């Protein structure tokens, strides 16, 4: 069964936005602009999530079949070795918020609005995480996203979407010819139960990534990739 979550509370405040933007000093004019844009964002924001409970049919060393759909990824296959249920999903800031655009050539407002949309997406993703815990008793879990590692490239995105049916009709997210999502502040992936601490960042050696959630772990990289 496919579940859509579209009553997702959004909470934003200037201080948390400034931290997310990694502002080293709080310029009064910048904070005033942030406050004004927060009002616009809260009025427009309608984030959404859809997910489906699926089952692992078959596993090989670098492939996994989920509800009859084949994915190619050594890391995903290893992560799902002990999983029966998995939860493919798409989360988005929403087409309503995506339509909110800054004035042309206003770099500061463009930067702030982009950060606000990203924060709304993060809150939608966190809402799904809580929902899986509270309603499906999936307390220990992790997730993977196509394109986050070279082992599971972004061209697997349409394969993931095929598990979820008409994603655009349900939550307004569609894929471009290059497999990117629009609204751009959207994310697709697979949640899976696991007792292990796993984040894709642990297998990525790109140290300058501004959105890194965990340090590169050479031992874990060797375990997954060798």
C-alpha positions as CSV (number, residue, x, y, z in Angstrom):
1,X,0.0,0.0,0.0
2,X,1.2,3.5,-0.9
3,X,0.9,6.1,1.9
4,X,0.9,9.8,1.3
5,X,1.8,12.2,4.2
6,X,0.8,15.8,3.5
7,X,-0.1,17.2,6.9
8,X,3.5,18.0,7.8
9,X,4.1,20.8,10.4
10,X,6.8,23.3,9.4
11,X,8.7,25.3,12.0
12,X,11.3,27.9,11.1
13,X,13.0,30.6,13.0
14,X,15.8,33.1,12.0
15,X,18.4,31.6,14.3
16,X,18.1,28.1,13.0
17,X,18.0,29.3,9.5
18,X,21.2,31.4,10.1
19,X,22.9,28.3,11.5
20,X,21.9,26.2,8.5
21,X,23.3,28.9,6.2
22,X,26.5,28.8,8.3
23,X,26.5,32.6,8.8
24,X,29.5,33.6,10.8
25,X,27.9,36.8,12.0
26,X,24.3,37.8,12.3
27,X,23.9,40.9,10.3
28,X,20.7,42.7,11.3
29,X,19.7,43.4,7.7
30,X,20.2,39.7,6.8
31,X,18.1,38.6,9.8
32,X,15.4,41.0,8.9
33,X,15.3,39.6,5.3
34,X,15.3,36.0,6.7
35,X,12.3,36.9,9.0
36,X,10.4,38.3,6.1
37,X,11.1,35.3,3.8
38,X,10.1,32.9,6.6
39,X,6.6,34.5,6.7
40,X,6.3,33.9,2.9
41,X,7.6,30.4,3.2
42,X,5.3,29.4,6.0
43,X,2.3,30.8,4.1
44,X,3.2,28.7,1.0
45,X,4.8,25.6,2.3
46,X,3.0,22.3,1.8
47,X,5.6,19.6,2.0
48,X,4.7,16.0,1.1
49,X,6.0,12.5,1.4
50,X,4.9,9.3,-0.2
51,X,6.2,5.8,0.6
52,X,5.4,2.2,0.1
53,X,5.9,-0.9,2.2
54,X,7.8,-3.4,0.0
55,X,9.5,-6.7,0.4
56,X,12.9,-8.0,-0.6
57,X,12.5,-10.8,-3.2
58,X,16.1,-11.7,-3.9
59,X,19.6,-10.7,-3.1
60,X,22.9,-11.1,-5.0
61,X,26.3,-9.7,-4.2
62,X,25.6,-6.5,-6.1
63,X,21.9,-6.7,-6.9
64,X,18.6,-6.7,-5.0
65,X,15.1,-7.4,-6.3
66,X,12.3,-5.5,-4.4
67,X,8.7,-6.2,-5.3
68,X,9.9,-7.6,-8.6
69,X,12.0,-4.5,-9.4
70,X,15.8,-5.0,-9.8
71,X,18.3,-2.5,-8.3
72,X,22.1,-2.7,-8.9
73,X,24.2,-1.6,-6.0
74,X,26.7,-3.6,-3.9
75,X,26.2,-1.3,-0.9
76,X,22.4,-1.5,-1.1
77,X,22.5,-5.3,-1.4
78,X,24.8,-5.5,1.6
79,X,22.6,-3.2,3.7
80,X,19.5,-5.3,2.9
81,X,21.1,-8.7,3.7
82,X,18.9,-9.1,6.8
83,X,16.0,-7.0,5.8
84,X,12.5,-8.2,4.8
85,X,10.5,-5.0,4.7
86,X,11.9,-1.9,3.0
87,X,10.3,1.5,2.4
88,X,11.0,3.3,-0.9
89,X,10.0,6.9,-0.6
90,X,9.9,10.4,-2.1
91,X,9.9,13.6,0.0
92,X,9.5,17.1,-1.3
93,X,9.3,20.7,-0.1
94,X,6.2,20.9,-2.4
95,X,5.3,22.5,-5.7
96,X,3.6,25.3,-3.8
97,X,6.8,26.4,-2.1
98,X,8.9,25.7,-5.3
99,X,6.8,28.3,-7.1
100,X,8.0,30.9,-4.6
101,X,10.8,32.7,-6.3
102,X,13.0,35.7,-5.3
103,X,13.3,38.9,-7.3
104,X,15.6,38.6,-10.3
105,X,19.3,39.2,-9.5
106,X,18.8,39.4,-5.8
107,X,21.6,37.0,-4.7
108,X,20.9,37.3,-1.0
109,X,17.2,36.5,-1.2
110,X,18.0,33.7,-3.6
111,X,20.4,32.2,-1.1
112,X,18.1,32.5,1.8
113,X,15.0,31.2,0.0
114,X,17.0,28.2,-1.2
115,X,18.1,27.4,2.3
116,X,14.5,27.8,3.6
117,X,13.2,25.3,0.9
118,X,15.9,22.9,1.9
119,X,15.0,23.1,5.6
120,X,11.3,22.4,4.7
121,X,12.5,19.3,2.8
122,X,14.5,18.2,5.8
123,X,11.5,18.5,8.0
124,X,9.4,16.4,5.6
125,X,12.1,13.8,5.6
126,X,12.3,13.8,9.5
127,X,8.5,13.5,9.5
128,X,8.7,10.3,7.5
129,X,11.4,9.0,9.8
130,X,9.1,9.5,12.8
131,X,6.1,8.0,11.0
132,X,8.0,4.8,10.3
133,X,8.9,4.6,14.0
134,X,5.5,5.5,15.4
135,X,3.2,3.7,13.0
136,X,5.3,0.8,11.6
137,X,7.6,0.1,14.6
138,X,10.7,0.6,12.5
139,X,12.8,2.1,15.2
140,X,16.4,1.3,14.1
141,X,16.8,2.3,10.5
142,X,18.9,3.9,7.8
143,X,18.3,5.0,4.2
144,X,20.1,5.2,0.9
145,X,19.4,7.6,-2.0
146,X,20.3,7.1,-5.7
147,X,23.1,9.4,-6.7
148,X,24.5,9.7,-3.1
149,X,27.3,7.2,-4.0
150,X,28.8,6.1,-7.2
151,X,27.9,2.5,-6.3
152,X,24.2,3.5,-6.7
153,X,24.1,6.1,-9.5
154,X,21.3,8.6,-10.2
155,X,20.2,6.7,-13.3
156,X,18.6,4.2,-10.8
157,X,16.1,7.0,-9.9
158,X,13.5,6.0,-12.5
159,X,13.7,2.4,-11.2
160,X,12.9,3.6,-7.7
161,X,10.1,5.7,-9.0
162,X,8.6,2.7,-10.8
163,X,7.9,1.1,-7.4
164,X,5.8,4.1,-6.3
165,X,3.5,4.5,-9.3
166,X,2.5,8.0,-10.4
167,X,4.6,10.1,-8.1
168,X,3.8,13.4,-9.9
169,X,0.0,12.9,-9.5
170,X,0.4,12.1,-5.8
171,X,2.9,14.7,-4.6
172,X,3.9,16.7,-7.6
173,X,7.4,15.4,-8.1
174,X,8.6,14.4,-11.5
175,X,11.9,13.3,-13.1
176,X,13.8,15.2,-15.8
177,X,15.5,13.5,-18.7
178,X,18.7,13.6,-16.6
179,X,17.0,11.8,-13.7
180,X,16.9,14.9,-11.5
181,X,13.8,15.7,-9.5
182,X,11.6,18.7,-9.8
183,X,10.9,20.4,-7.4
184,X,14.7,20.4,-6.9
185,X,14.2,20.3,-3.2
186,X,13.1,16.7,-3.2
187,X,14.7,13.5,-2.3
188,X,14.0,9.8,-3.1
189,X,15.4,6.8,-1.5
190,X,14.9,3.6,0.4
191,X,14.5,3.3,4.2
192,X,15.5,-0.1,5.6
193,X,15.6,-1.5,9.2
194,X,19.1,-2.1,10.5
195,X,20.9,-2.2,13.8
196,X,24.1,-0.8,12.2
197,X,25.0,2.8,12.2
198,X,25.0,3.6,8.4
199,X,25.1,6.8,6.5
200,X,26.1,7.0,2.8
201,X,28.6,9.8,3.8
202,X,30.6,7.1,5.7
203,X,31.6,5.6,2.3
204,X,32.2,8.9,0.5
205,X,35.8,10.3,0.6
206,X,34.8,13.8,-0.5
207,X,35.8,15.8,2.6
208,X,34.7,19.2,1.3
209,X,31.0,18.3,1.0
210,X,28.9,21.0,2.8
211,X,26.1,18.6,3.6
212,X,28.3,15.8,5.1
213,X,26.4,14.0,7.9
214,X,29.1,11.6,9.0
215,X,32.9,11.3,8.6
216,X,34.4,9.1,6.0
217,X,35.1,5.7,7.5
218,X,37.9,3.8,5.7
219,X,37.1,0.5,7.5
220,X,33.4,0.7,6.6
221,X,34.3,1.6,3.0
222,X,36.5,-1.5,2.8
223,X,33.8,-3.7,4.4
224,X,31.2,-2.5,1.9
225,X,33.2,-2.2,-1.3
226,X,35.8,-5.0,-1.2
